[in-house]
Amino acid sequence: MKYLSAAIGLAILIATSHVGRAEDITRFAPLKAEELTPAQKAWADMIAAPPRNAKFVNPPYRAYIRNPDLAAAAPERACDIDHRPAVDRAI
């Protein structure tokens, strides 16, 4: 009986485990083009141009579009973080 209830519990756990997956959660609901402010539209046009060819409804742009001023500065800060050595090479 112990094993049967353990097996049933495991089956229920496996069957309901998809409910809490992170990819199912939409933290930032997609905006429609009509809902964008002029600053957001300008930023969306900028990322849509080559070489990015990005859409503002896709992650991470979906979050960035909420604050266009921060979104414009984010790529510059990312380059500093990714390509700048933490310690000077002369040391």
Sequence and secondary structure as in RCSB ss.txt:
>XXXX:A:sequence
MKYLSAAIGLAILIATSHVGRAEDITRFAPLKAEELTPAQKAWADMIAAPPRNAKFVNPPYRAYIRNPDLAAAAP
ERACDIDHRPAVDRAI
>XXXX:A:secstr
 HHHHHHHHHHHHHHHGGGG GGG  SS    GGG  HHHHHHHHHHHSTTT   TTSTTHHHHTT HHHHHHHH
HHHHHHHHS SS TT 
